[in-house]
Amino acid sequence: MIAVAFSSGGDVAMWLANLTALQVEQVERMLESLRQLGHVATYAAGPLRELGWVDPIERLRFRCGSLAVDACLNASADRDQAPPGYLMPVWPFDHEIDGSPASTAQFIGLDLTVTASPSFDEEIGVALPGRAGLWLIHARPMF
């Protein structure tokens, strides 16, 4: 199986393929090169396996976070009720970069550096625990 998340447009594609170990290595090298060039955000390639119910759910919790997966699992089965429309990932700002609150995070398989900068508009931004004023949050991939 090959799964690819593309950088442009956030598209995700998945293909089922019978690959030898050598072909898996070749595909992974190619996808890693495309990731370094900025065309691919994240990818996975490997053999098909039989999975039970718990395994994919736990893998989704690891990749997407328990908050999102559990909220969607526990959403009402009633078709008239809308599923969760917005979930916000939250990371602790546990260090500083250039004097700004910072954190490292993983979101949909991407390793991110998350930083906050003071907002100069009193209506735009978010409050950070223990810090005055509003802050703008910025995330960038770690390479």
Secondary structure, DSSP 8 states (H G I E B T S, - for coil): -EEEEESSTT-EEEE-----HHHHHHHHHHHHHHHHHTSEEEEEE-------SHHHHHHHHHHH-HHHHHHHHSS-S-TTS-------------EEETTEEEEEEEETTEEEEEEEEE-SSTTSSEE-TT--SEEEEEEEE--
